[in-house]
Amino acid sequence: MAGTMLLPSMLSGCMSGAASPLGYRLNDYLNHFGVTTRMIMDVIVEGLSRGGDYCDLYFQHSISNSIALEDNSVNRAFSNVSFGVGIRVLNGDQTGYSYTEDITPQAMKSAARTAANIANSSARVRVMSLAEKQLPNYYRINTPWEEVSINDKIPFLQYMNDKVFSLNPSIVKTNVSFSDQTSYILFANSEGIIACDYQPMSMINTSCVAEKNGMREQNGYGSSGRNDVSFFDQANLDRIAKEAVESTMILFDAVAPRAGEMPVVLGAGSSGILLHEAIGHGMEADFNRRNESIFSDKIGKKVAEPFVTIVDDGTTPNNRGAINMDDEGNDVKQTLMVENGILTSYLHDRISARHYGVEPTGNGRRESFRHMPLPRMRNTYMLNGPHKKEEIIESVQYGIYAESFTNGQVRIGPGDFTFYVKQGYLIENGRLTRPIKDVNIIGNGPRVLGDIVMVADDMEMSEGGWTCGKAGQGVPASMGQPTVKVSKITVGGVNA
Amino acid sequence: MDNKERMELAQWASDFAIKKGASQAAVAISRSRSVQVEVREQRLETIRESTENNLSLQIYRDNKYSGHSTNNLNKGQLEKFISEAVDATAYLSPDPDRELPDPSLYPADTSADLGLYDPAHAGVSPEFRVETAMQTEQLLRQSYPELLSATARFSDNAVESVRVHSNGFSGEQRGTFFSTSASLSVLDGTGRPSGSFFAGGRFLSKLPNSDEVARKALEETLKQLGAEKIASGRYTMILENSIASSLLWRMFQPMSARNIQQKNSFLDGMLNQAIGSEHLTIIDDPTLLGGMASRHFDGEGIAARRRVLIDKGVLKSYLIDNYYGRKLGMTPNGGSTSNILMAYGNRNAQQIMEGTRKGILVTSFNGGNANSTTGDFSFGISGQLVENGKIVKAVNEMNISGNFKNLWNQLIETGNDPYPYSSAQTPTLAFRDVDFSGL
């Protein structure tokens, strides 16, 4: 085992002499985890010893570092190292799962025997010899985070702090956090696939508190992606600082909208949270396989106007939701969930694809080696439509324009979804007028899809550090959307 | 490795960090083992077994601070890990408030049995787990044959942990947790409402039986049939005891010393002032026998004591951790909550409802958020419309909105029915004139 890789990478300069992990080949990964293909195949055979029909091993070594600035100084740092292998055995739709943090033949076989218990028959499948699967590269980075020292990161935070304070004298507190994560993945399964992946991620968040006329407001802005250190140049830091300050100061002028149903215009970018909640989760095929989703009987049916096309895509370079293969060894692709208004495809993992007799869509994802894969979104967005942003806003007599969001949620069966608007504007007589803040929006997925009446031509991806939660697992995801008008949806507000 | 060996390893790790240049160190080592089974259509859907180890290390080096964790407990690897962690800390800015808690804050005695460990855990067999879930799922199927999907789960978990601080503290804790749950989906027009029931506790014998779990999951589902949004307006809000804790958690964030110090709290400056009605009393009690969140000390080693957070509407205490307590010049009392109790009233949910002319019984939250700086909140909800003391129909796809500074003053009653399956034993809560958004 490459012991040095278990260290926190904050100093990283200590790794002198090691070849860059960006150039690692399969043999380097096998050495890294201290295993051989023979050993892996033995574990797979053990996993299938009670009649399971499929087995996979997911080795992961992840290293995360973060530093934070508060009260003008970078005075805290954190690191985490996690190392282990998850072993899964399938028997039809049934799953046995176990993992070990001790990567030795004995411990792996013991975990495999536990997972094997999902089956109980004398049937045996043939274990295929392992052949390496070559992966595309959707993480276009030049410098691994292990080669960036804590000393190189501290200046980003100090610069951001100074910039935020320089932009507005009303700012009284600034917090900046910076984190990077690197995961080494080695995957092998009983169908003969073995593959390795090096997954980088970084995130910067800036929040500030401002005081004005005896009032206080807090807001912030962040950016995350599969980027390397070159992303954090002055232009990007300046842009993030400016967003953080402006999004805070505008809250002082905010008013509450009326309570009730009204037209809602969703600004381009992070309003893709609408798609994530209103349709994305309901299209995850495990819910449909179990007949639990409101979309369970809607494939092939018209659910939206013909100018609405919604995709889930794992291939957008450097995007937070990009993956070179999914977490069960499948190719990723652009999956059309809604094409020209027609519901086209669920998001599949291996189990659901087999259940429906279709090809996996590359949506089998997991939080870590400690978790079994589930159908999950990657980067969910809507393609451009025929309208213009200006004409969309002009078409609204009274409604809201929602610009930034903090979180969302959905109830899969009834289809009720919500998202929280941190900041936006009232639309009155076709014009953006007063700001609004802290408003929850609630609607019904299929109904709101049908109520999308205008789509602009200004699609933007969100750069926010979104983490999608499901069944106790969090995975990085992203989203995007052009400016969209929903004809009516319930807005949290005050009653006259 | 048992807790005695963990304690030795933690002591060694703390000593090693000091030897490498740390001024102070804190080390915690834990092991958590859990097994979960899930049954659908009278077949095992999943079995998941996991054993997770963790070592976490806090380094204080000349008033510079960093925290680290790893799941590799090999001593040779830990030597390198700790050396790097101590070296990296040198690059940070010093902060005079970065020190371990004063030893006077540590517990004098941790020997009392808080009733957190069920010896029955060792005897839980794979067959028992599967049979329990199978039985629950079977009962669900029998009770509503036209259901679309039914799932039953059983899980058990045992955690052992130790903590060592270089300035004179060591302690250990261990506990068990069991849970049984069920959920089902049914068809209702084009929608597929689903409901579930979850019960968890530290002792296996205190879990409800499969009959009760299946019955309550079915009730939770069927009461949603025909749900629709109704007119926006101000209604009395009756909050079911199982979800009332969701609103309480939102109050703990602005009560934290960090948010006070960072000017990020609408409760800044409100100590000993009224922030709610006389019905609002909140107690944090980590000493509760068998409590879900009982403990002798918290994650900083600070002695756990019962404390009144809000007394008849008056804010009596912030949640003060070691670092931000020092920054604020306040004595640390623990930055996190444990078991939450309230002052309970005289009527149960049914009786409160019967006395309500026009209200909405909120049974589920759906998303939403709150602003700890200003107190603004907005949450999605579903529940039941109550008119003249009776449930009239199911409602969903609605929001409640307002500001906590007002909402807690609108609290008109607490029930006598604390929810037993959570560390927050919240009763039914009733609020007057809450803004609901619907049609």
Interface residues (C-beta under 8 A of the other chain):
Chain A: G3 T4 L6 L7 P8 M10 L11 C14 I67 E70 S73 V74 N75 R76 A77 F78 S79 N80 V81 S82 F83 G84 D93 Q94 T95 G96 Y97 S98 Y99 T100 E101 A111 T114 A115 N117 I118 I150 N151 I154 V172 K173 N175 V209 E211 M215 R216 E217 Q218 A256 A259 G260 E261 E277 R290 N291 E292 S293 I294 S296 R370 M372 T406 N407 G408 Q409 V410 R411 I412 G413 P414 G415 D416 F417 T418 F419 Y420 K422 K437 D438 V439 N440 I441 I442 G443 N444 P446 T490 V491 G492 G493 V494 N495
Chain B: R40 R43 L44 E45 T46 I47 R48 E49 S50 T51 E52 N53 K64 Y65 S66 G67 H68 S69 T70 N71 N72 G76 Q77 K80 F81 E84 A85 D87 A88 T89 Y91 L92 S93 P94 D95 R98 P126 L148 S149 T151 S185 D188 T190 G191 R192 P193 S194 Q224 A227 K229 S232 G233 R234 Q262 K263 N264 S364 N366 G367 G368 N369 A370 N371 S372 T373 T374 D376 F377 S378 F379 G380 S382 N396 E397 M398 N399 I400 S401 G402 D435 F436 S437 G438 L439
